[in-house]
Amino acid sequence: MSGFEAPEGVRLQKVLAAAGVASRRVVEQYIVEGRIRVNGETVTELGRRVDPETDLIDVDGTAVQLDVSKRYVILNKPTGVVSSMRDENGRPDLRGFTEDYEERLYNVGRLDAETSGLLVLTNDGELAHVLAHPSFGVTKVYIAKVEGAVTAQTISKLTKGIELDDGPIAADKARLLDTSRGSSLVELTLHSGRNRIVRRMLAAVGHPVTELVRRQFGPLHLGTLPVGKARELTKIELGALLTLSRRDSGVAAAPGEQQENE
């Protein structure tokens, strides 16, 4: 037996090629060009080895998922479905949208049963933990149909801030999309994860919500995905989501804090 020991880890270009970033030859060019970082440090040596289980890698500033067993799905949740994998009261839940996937998926945050729209399903517990944490402040965009004619003054009030029972709140952005036949469409952008916050804000300014849909969650957009349909994230979407989650992955959630129920 010789005293030679094989170097630890796997070559960086092999790992990234396996992750679908590019061919080994192209990845090697990326390395030479200084476009790849490992744990925040730029790598320029072709012989660099990494541990796919622990090292964090990004290409051109976009995070790469090395674990091919992780699954990321975007769902356009219909109304009437609770954000749970098994509802104790027998109501329709998320199991019907995860049956086609071998992995056991879980929802990131929640939407009320009467709220439709974008919900992320994944088996990446670390990502779900960070993105659902209230302190992380992921931006969400909602379209609300409300009673009455919303005025410019009301839109201004929503962004300047209003007082609710559990403290003050202000929308990051608000705009009036349409007003007709005694109702209005309002777009709200928020990073708060407080319970039913969109409905409570609009009720507080005199415009109760009759329909509510979440169109955006962080870098993810619902786009043309039909209600009740799910699809896997594209590589670009996944990279953006991972980059967002790693930006502040040091946030630790206290038990019971991961609530998001708009």
C-alpha positions as a Markdown table, in Angstrom:
| # | Residue | x | y | z |
|---|---|---|---|---|
| 1 | Met | 0.0 | 0.0 | 0.0 |
| 2 | Ser | 1.5 | 3.3 | -1.1 |
| 3 | Gly | 1.6 | 6.4 | 1.0 |
| 4 | Phe | -0.3 | 8.3 | -1.7 |
| 5 | Glu | -3.6 | 9.8 | -0.6 |
| 6 | Ala | -6.2 | 10.9 | -3.1 |
| 7 | Pro | -7.1 | 14.5 | -2.8 |
| 8 | Glu | -10.3 | 15.2 | -1.0 |
| 9 | Gly | -13.3 | 16.5 | -2.8 |
| 10 | Val | -14.4 | 16.6 | -6.4 |
| 11 | Arg | -13.1 | 18.8 | -9.1 |
| 12 | Leu | -15.1 | 22.0 | -9.4 |
| 13 | Gln | -15.7 | 21.6 | -13.2 |
| 14 | Lys | -17.0 | 18.1 | -12.7 |
| 15 | Val | -19.4 | 19.2 | -10.0 |
| 16 | Leu | -20.8 | 22.1 | -12.0 |
| 17 | Ala | -21.1 | 20.0 | -15.2 |
| 18 | Ala | -23.1 | 17.4 | -13.2 |
| 19 | Ala | -25.3 | 20.3 | -11.9 |
| 20 | Gly | -26.1 | 21.2 | -15.5 |
| 21 | Val | -24.4 | 24.6 | -15.4 |
| 22 | Ala | -22.3 | 23.9 | -18.6 |
| 23 | Ser | -19.9 | 21.3 | -20.0 |
| 24 | Arg | -16.6 | 20.8 | -18.2 |
| 25 | Arg | -14.7 | 22.6 | -20.9 |
| 26 | Val | -17.0 | 25.7 | -20.6 |
| 27 | Val | -16.8 | 25.6 | -16.8 |
| 28 | Glu | -13.0 | 25.6 | -17.0 |
| 29 | Gln | -13.2 | 28.7 | -19.1 |
| 30 | Tyr | -15.5 | 30.3 | -16.4 |
| 31 | Ile | -12.9 | 29.4 | -13.8 |
| 32 | Val | -10.1 | 31.1 | -15.8 |
| 33 | Glu | -12.3 | 34.1 | -16.3 |
| 34 | Gly | -12.9 | 34.4 | -12.5 |
| 35 | Arg | -16.7 | 34.0 | -12.9 |
| 36 | Ile | -17.1 | 31.3 | -10.2 |
| 37 | Arg | -16.9 | 31.7 | -6.4 |
| 38 | Val | -16.7 | 29.0 | -3.8 |
| 39 | Asn | -18.0 | 30.0 | -0.3 |
| 40 | Gly | -17.7 | 33.7 | -1.4 |
| 41 | Glu | -14.1 | 33.5 | -2.7 |
| 42 | Thr | -13.3 | 33.7 | -6.5 |
| 43 | Val | -11.7 | 30.6 | -7.9 |
| 44 | Thr | -9.2 | 30.8 | -10.7 |
| 45 | Glu | -7.3 | 27.5 | -10.4 |
| 46 | Leu | -8.5 | 24.6 | -12.6 |
| 47 | Gly | -7.5 | 22.0 | -10.0 |
| 48 | Arg | -9.8 | 23.3 | -7.3 |
| 49 | Arg | -11.8 | 20.6 | -5.5 |
| 50 | Val | -15.0 | 21.1 | -3.6 |
| 51 | Asp | -17.3 | 19.2 | -1.3 |
| 52 | Pro | -20.8 | 19.2 | -3.0 |
| 53 | Glu | -22.5 | 18.7 | 0.3 |
| 54 | Thr | -21.1 | 21.6 | 2.2 |
| 55 | Asp | -19.6 | 24.1 | -0.2 |
| 56 | Leu | -21.7 | 27.0 | -1.6 |
| 57 | Ile | -21.0 | 27.8 | -5.3 |
| 58 | Asp | -22.2 | 30.7 | -7.4 |
| 59 | Val | -21.6 | 31.5 | -11.1 |
| 60 | Asp | -21.7 | 35.2 | -12.1 |
| 61 | Gly | -23.2 | 35.9 | -8.7 |
| 62 | Thr | -26.1 | 33.4 | -9.1 |
| 63 | Ala | -26.2 | 30.5 | -6.7 |
| 64 | Val | -26.0 | 26.9 | -8.0 |
| 65 | Gln | -27.8 | 23.9 | -6.4 |
| 66 | Leu | -25.4 | 21.0 | -6.4 |
| 67 | Asp | -27.8 | 18.5 | -4.8 |
| 68 | Val | -29.8 | 17.1 | -7.8 |
| 69 | Ser | -32.1 | 15.3 | -5.3 |
| 70 | Lys | -33.7 | 18.7 | -4.4 |
| 71 | Arg | -36.9 | 19.6 | -6.1 |
| 72 | Tyr | -38.5 | 23.0 | -6.5 |
| 73 | Val | -42.0 | 23.5 | -7.8 |
| 74 | Ile | -44.2 | 26.6 | -8.3 |
| 75 | Leu | -48.0 | 26.1 | -7.8 |
| 76 | Asn | -50.8 | 28.4 | -8.7 |
| 77 | Lys | -53.0 | 27.5 | -5.7 |
| 78 | Pro | -56.7 | 27.6 | -6.3 |
| 79 | Thr | -59.1 | 29.0 | -3.8 |
| 80 | Gly | -60.7 | 26.5 | -1.5 |
| 81 | Val | -57.4 | 24.6 | -0.9 |
| 82 | Val | -55.7 | 24.9 | 2.4 |
| 83 | Ser | -51.9 | 25.4 | 2.6 |
| 84 | Ser | -51.2 | 22.1 | 4.2 |
| 85 | Met | -50.0 | 18.6 | 3.2 |
| 86 | Arg | -52.8 | 17.0 | 5.3 |
| 87 | Asp | -55.8 | 18.9 | 6.6 |
| 88 | Glu | -57.1 | 17.5 | 9.9 |
| 89 | Asn | -60.6 | 18.8 | 8.9 |
| 90 | Gly | -60.7 | 16.9 | 5.6 |
| 91 | Arg | -60.6 | 20.0 | 3.5 |
| 92 | Pro | -58.9 | 20.0 | 0.1 |
| 93 | Asp | -55.1 | 20.3 | 0.7 |
| 94 | Leu | -51.9 | 20.3 | -1.3 |
| 95 | Arg | -51.4 | 16.6 | -1.7 |
| 96 | Gly | -53.3 | 16.6 | -4.9 |
| 97 | Phe | -50.6 | 18.8 | -6.5 |
| 98 | Thr | -47.6 | 16.8 | -5.2 |
| 99 | Glu | -48.6 | 13.2 | -6.2 |
| 100 | Asp | -46.7 | 13.3 | -9.5 |
| 101 | Tyr | -43.4 | 14.0 | -7.7 |
| 102 | Glu | -41.3 | 11.2 | -6.2 |
| 103 | Glu | -40.0 | 13.5 | -3.5 |
| 104 | Arg | -41.9 | 14.5 | -0.4 |
| 105 | Leu | -42.6 | 18.1 | -1.0 |
| 106 | Tyr | -43.6 | 20.8 | 1.5 |
| 107 | Asn | -45.0 | 24.3 | 1.1 |
| 108 | Val | -42.9 | 27.4 | 1.8 |
| 109 | Gly | -45.2 | 29.7 | 3.8 |
| 110 | Arg | -48.9 | 29.7 | 3.4 |
| 111 | Leu | -51.9 | 31.3 | 1.7 |
| 112 | Asp | -55.4 | 31.5 | 3.1 |
| 113 | Ala | -57.8 | 28.9 | 1.7 |
| 114 | Glu | -59.7 | 31.8 | 0.0 |
| 115 | Thr | -56.5 | 33.3 | -1.5 |
| 116 | Ser | -55.2 | 31.9 | -4.7 |
| 117 | Gly | -51.8 | 32.3 | -6.4 |
| 118 | Leu | -48.1 | 31.6 | -6.1 |
| 119 | Leu | -47.0 | 29.0 | -3.6 |
| 120 | Val | -43.5 | 27.3 | -3.6 |
| 121 | Leu | -43.3 | 23.5 | -2.9 |
| 122 | Thr | -39.9 | 21.9 | -2.2 |
| 123 | Asn | -38.0 | 19.2 | -0.3 |
| 124 | Asp | -35.2 | 21.7 | 0.4 |
| 125 | Gly | -35.8 | 22.2 | 4.1 |
| 126 | Glu | -33.1 | 24.7 | 4.6 |
| 127 | Leu | -34.4 | 27.0 | 1.8 |
| 128 | Ala | -37.9 | 26.7 | 3.1 |
| 129 | His | -36.8 | 27.5 | 6.6 |
| 130 | Val | -35.1 | 30.7 | 5.5 |
| 131 | Leu | -37.7 | 32.0 | 3.0 |
| 132 | Ala | -40.6 | 31.4 | 5.3 |
| 133 | His | -39.0 | 33.2 | 8.2 |
| 134 | Pro | -40.8 | 36.6 | 8.9 |
| 135 | Ser | -37.5 | 38.4 | 9.6 |
| 136 | Phe | -36.2 | 37.5 | 6.1 |
| 137 | Gly | -38.8 | 39.8 | 4.5 |
| 138 | Val | -39.2 | 38.2 | 1.1 |
| 139 | Thr | -41.2 | 40.6 | -1.1 |
| 140 | Lys | -44.6 | 39.4 | -2.3 |
| 141 | Val | -46.9 | 41.0 | -4.8 |
| 142 | Tyr | -50.7 | 40.7 | -4.6 |
| 143 | Ile | -53.6 | 41.7 | -6.7 |
| 144 | Ala | -56.7 | 42.4 | -4.7 |
| 145 | Lys | -60.3 | 43.0 | -5.9 |
| 146 | Val | -61.9 | 45.2 | -3.3 |
| 147 | Glu | -65.3 | 46.8 | -2.7 |
| 148 | Gly | -65.7 | 50.4 | -3.6 |
| 149 | Ala | -63.8 | 53.0 | -5.7 |
| 150 | Val | -60.2 | 53.3 | -4.4 |
| 151 | Thr | -58.8 | 56.8 | -4.6 |
| 152 | Ala | -55.3 | 58.1 | -4.9 |
| 153 | Gln | -55.5 | 59.3 | -1.3 |
| 154 | Thr | -56.2 | 55.7 | -0.2 |
| 155 | Ile | -53.2 | 54.4 | -2.2 |
| 156 | Ser | -51.0 | 57.0 | -0.5 |
| 157 | Lys | -52.3 | 56.0 | 2.9 |
| 158 | Leu | -51.4 | 52.4 | 2.3 |
| 159 | Thr | -47.8 | 53.3 | 1.5 |
| 160 | Lys | -47.4 | 55.9 | 4.2 |
| 161 | Gly | -48.6 | 53.4 | 6.8 |
| 162 | Ile | -51.8 | 52.6 | 8.8 |
| 163 | Glu | -52.3 | 51.4 | 12.3 |
| 164 | Leu | -53.7 | 47.9 | 12.9 |
| 165 | Asp | -54.5 | 46.0 | 16.1 |
| 166 | Asp | -51.0 | 44.4 | 16.1 |
| 167 | Gly | -49.1 | 47.5 | 15.2 |
| 168 | Pro | -48.4 | 49.9 | 12.3 |
| 169 | Ile | -47.9 | 48.5 | 8.7 |
| 170 | Ala | -47.0 | 50.1 | 5.4 |
| 171 | Ala | -47.0 | 48.6 | 1.9 |
| 172 | Asp | -43.7 | 48.8 | 0.1 |
| 173 | Lys | -45.6 | 49.8 | -3.0 |
| 174 | Ala | -49.3 | 50.2 | -3.9 |
| 175 | Arg | -51.0 | 51.1 | -7.1 |
| 176 | Leu | -54.6 | 51.3 | -8.4 |
| 177 | Leu | -55.0 | 49.1 | -11.5 |
| 178 | Asp | -58.7 | 49.6 | -12.3 |
| 179 | Thr | -62.0 | 50.8 | -10.9 |
| 180 | Ser | -65.4 | 49.8 | -12.4 |
| 181 | Arg | -68.9 | 48.8 | -11.3 |
| 182 | Gly | -68.4 | 49.5 | -7.6 |
| 183 | Ser | -65.1 | 47.6 | -7.2 |
| 184 | Ser | -61.4 | 48.2 | -7.7 |
| 185 | Leu | -58.3 | 46.3 | -8.5 |
| 186 | Val | -55.3 | 47.1 | -6.3 |
| 187 | Glu | -51.7 | 45.8 | -6.5 |
| 188 | Leu | -49.9 | 45.7 | -3.2 |
| 189 | Thr | -46.2 | 44.8 | -2.6 |
| 190 | Leu | -45.3 | 43.8 | 0.9 |
| 191 | His | -42.5 | 42.0 | 2.7 |
| 192 | Ser | -44.5 | 41.4 | 5.9 |
| 193 | Gly | -45.5 | 37.9 | 6.9 |
| 194 | Arg | -48.1 | 38.9 | 9.4 |
| 195 | Asn | -51.4 | 37.0 | 9.4 |
| 196 | Arg | -53.9 | 38.0 | 6.7 |
| 197 | Ile | -52.1 | 41.3 | 6.4 |
| 198 | Val | -53.3 | 42.2 | 2.9 |
| 199 | Arg | -57.0 | 41.7 | 3.8 |
| 200 | Arg | -56.6 | 43.6 | 7.1 |
| 201 | Met | -54.8 | 46.5 | 5.5 |
| 202 | Leu | -57.5 | 47.0 | 2.8 |
| 203 | Ala | -60.3 | 46.5 | 5.2 |
| 204 | Ala | -58.8 | 49.2 | 7.5 |
| 205 | Val | -58.9 | 51.7 | 4.7 |
| 206 | Gly | -62.5 | 50.9 | 3.9 |
| 207 | His | -62.2 | 48.5 | 1.0 |
| 208 | Pro | -62.8 | 44.9 | 2.0 |
| 209 | Val | -61.2 | 42.3 | -0.2 |
| 210 | Thr | -63.5 | 40.1 | -2.3 |
| 211 | Glu | -60.8 | 38.3 | -4.3 |
| 212 | Leu | -57.0 | 38.0 | -3.6 |
| 213 | Val | -54.2 | 36.4 | -5.6 |
| 214 | Arg | -50.5 | 36.4 | -5.0 |
| 215 | Arg | -48.6 | 37.0 | -8.3 |
| 216 | Gln | -45.0 | 37.1 | -7.1 |
| 217 | Phe | -42.9 | 35.7 | -4.4 |
| 218 | Gly | -39.4 | 37.1 | -4.2 |
| 219 | Pro | -37.9 | 36.6 | -7.7 |
| 220 | Leu | -40.6 | 34.2 | -8.8 |
| 221 | His | -43.6 | 35.3 | -11.0 |
| 222 | Leu | -46.8 | 33.4 | -11.6 |
| 223 | Gly | -46.7 | 34.4 | -15.2 |
| 224 | Thr | -49.2 | 32.4 | -17.4 |
| 225 | Leu | -49.3 | 29.3 | -15.1 |
| 226 | Pro | -53.0 | 28.3 | -15.0 |
| 227 | Val | -54.9 | 28.1 | -11.7 |
| 228 | Gly | -54.5 | 24.6 | -10.2 |
| 229 | Lys | -51.3 | 23.8 | -12.2 |
| 230 | Ala | -47.8 | 23.3 | -11.0 |
| 231 | Arg | -44.4 | 23.2 | -12.7 |
| 232 | Glu | -40.7 | 22.9 | -11.8 |
| 233 | Leu | -38.6 | 26.1 | -11.5 |
| 234 | Thr | -36.4 | 26.9 | -14.4 |
| 235 | Lys | -32.6 | 27.0 | -13.8 |
| 236 | Ile | -32.8 | 30.8 | -13.9 |
| 237 | Glu | -35.6 | 30.9 | -11.4 |
| 238 | Leu | -33.9 | 28.4 | -9.1 |
| 239 | Gly | -30.7 | 30.3 | -9.2 |
| 240 | Ala | -32.4 | 33.5 | -8.3 |
| 241 | Leu | -34.3 | 31.9 | -5.4 |
| 242 | Leu | -31.2 | 30.2 | -4.1 |
| 243 | Thr | -29.2 | 33.4 | -4.3 |
| 244 | Leu | -32.0 | 35.2 | -2.3 |
| 245 | Ser | -32.1 | 32.5 | 0.3 |
| 246 | Arg | -28.3 | 32.4 | 0.8 |
| 247 | Arg | -28.1 | 36.1 | 1.1 |
| 248 | Asp | -29.4 | 35.9 | 4.6 |
| 249 | Ser | -29.2 | 32.2 | 5.5 |
| 250 | Gly | -27.9 | 33.0 | 8.9 |
| 251 | Val | -31.4 | 33.9 | 10.1 |
| 252 | Ala | -32.6 | 31.4 | 12.6 |
| 253 | Ala | -36.3 | 31.0 | 13.2 |
| 254 | Ala | -37.9 | 30.6 | 16.5 |
| 255 | Pro | -40.4 | 27.7 | 16.9 |
| 256 | Gly | -43.8 | 28.6 | 15.5 |
| 257 | Glu | -42.5 | 31.7 | 13.7 |
| 258 | Gln | -42.7 | 30.5 | 10.2 |
| 259 | Gln | -46.2 | 31.7 | 9.5 |
| 260 | Glu | -47.3 | 33.4 | 6.3 |
| 261 | Asn | -51.0 | 33.6 | 5.8 |
| 262 | Glu | -52.1 | 36.4 | 3.6 |
